[in-house]
């Protein structure tokens, strides 16, 4: 199935956690935008999926103290999530299978996300029926293809 390539915007955004102790600046090209319904993302988001903005680490500046939690993912990779130790707001994540990429939660940027347009739902095998996702969004049981996040 050929996927329509949606524009990958160039952004310059700054966001902060709920308590303001950590700020995140994304200044550069958004590499990909997708949703993930793996059980780890469900736990991390408290919902049925996460909304992810993929970026180069060089385009992201994180200011303030963060804490991290690393765990083995279903893919066999190690997933490390960073969060504010004061308020618990998710800040970023990195997978050992794609260390050159940084995953940022789209919701962190609040109302400045009118450009966000997900191109797929990954780990649809664990998607919950009550979590409504657009019917026309391409879905993949795990990753789109081996080694691909974009």
N, C-alpha and C positions, 0 to 999 in steps of 0.2 A: 504494500500500500504506500503510495507516495504521499508525503505530508506537505501541505502548503507551508512554505516558509513565511513566518510572520516577521515583520521588521524587528530588528534587535536595536532598541533605542540606545542612544548615548545620553547618560544622565549625570547630574551633579546634585546629589541629595545628601542631606544630613538628617539623622534621626537619633533619638535617645531612648533608653529604657524607660520603664514606668516611673522610676524614682529620679531619673536624670543623672545618675552616677556614671553611666557608660554612654558614650556617643559613637555613632557609626557614620562614616562618610563614604559614599559610593560615588566615585567620579571616574566614569569611563563607560565602555560598551557593556551592555547586558549581554551575556553570552547565550543564555537560555532562560526560559520561564516555564516551569512545569509544576504539576501537583504530584504528591506522593502519598499513597494510602497504605504504606507498610505499617506494621503494628508499632514500630518504634516512633514513627512520625505521629501516629495517633496518640501515643502516650505523651510525646513532647508537646503537641499542640493542644491536647485536650479535646480534639475534634476528630472527625473522620479522615482528615488528610492534612498535609502541610502544603503551603504555597511557597515555592522556592524561586529565588532569583540567583542565577549562577553568574559568578564574576571572577575575574583574575584577582588574586590576593594583592597584587601591586596597585589595584584600583580601589582598594578598601583600606580605610584608616579607622582603627578602633582605639578610642581613648577612654581610659578608666580601667579599673581592675575587673577582670572577668575570672570566672572559674570554669573548669572544663570537666566533662565526664566522657570517658571513652568506653565503648562496648563493642563486642562483635556483632556485626549486622547479619541478617539472613543471607546476604550475598557472599559472606565469608570475609568481607573487608572489616576494618575497624572504623567505626564512625565516632568522631569526637565532636561533641556539642559544647559550645561556650555559652555562658549565661551570666547575667548580673548576679553577684552573690548577695546583694541587698534585697532586690525585689523579685528575682527569678526570671526576668524577661529573657527569652531566647535571643541570642545575638548572632551566632554564626555556627556553621557546622562544616566539617571536612571529612572526606572519606579517604581511606588509605588506597582505594582503587583509582582515585583521581586527585592526588595531592596538589596538583597545579591549579585546582579550582576551589572556590569558596562558595558555600551555600548560605544565602541570607534569607530570612523569612520576609516575604513581601509585606506582610502586615506591620512589620517594624516601621515602615516608612509611611504608614497612615494614609491620609488623603492625597499624598503626593504620588500615588501609584496608578493614575489613570492610564498609564502606558502599559501596565501589566496585562499580558495576554498569554495565558498558558497554552502550550502546544501539545501537551500530552498528560495522561495520568499514568504514572508508573506504580507497580505493585498493586494493580487492580484486583489481583486474586484475593486481597484482604480488604477490599473496599466494602463498606457497610451500606446496606440499602437505604438507611435513614439519612445518609450523607448525600444530598443531591448534588450531582455533578452534571454539567451540560452534556446532553446525550450525544452531541456530535464531537466531543473531545476524544481523540484517539486514546485507546486504552491498551496497556501492555501488562501481562501477568507479572513480569518482573521488570527488567530494563528493556528499552526499545531493541537493543541488540548488544552483544557482548562488548563491554568496555565503553559504551556510549552513554553520556548523560545529557548531551546537547541535542 
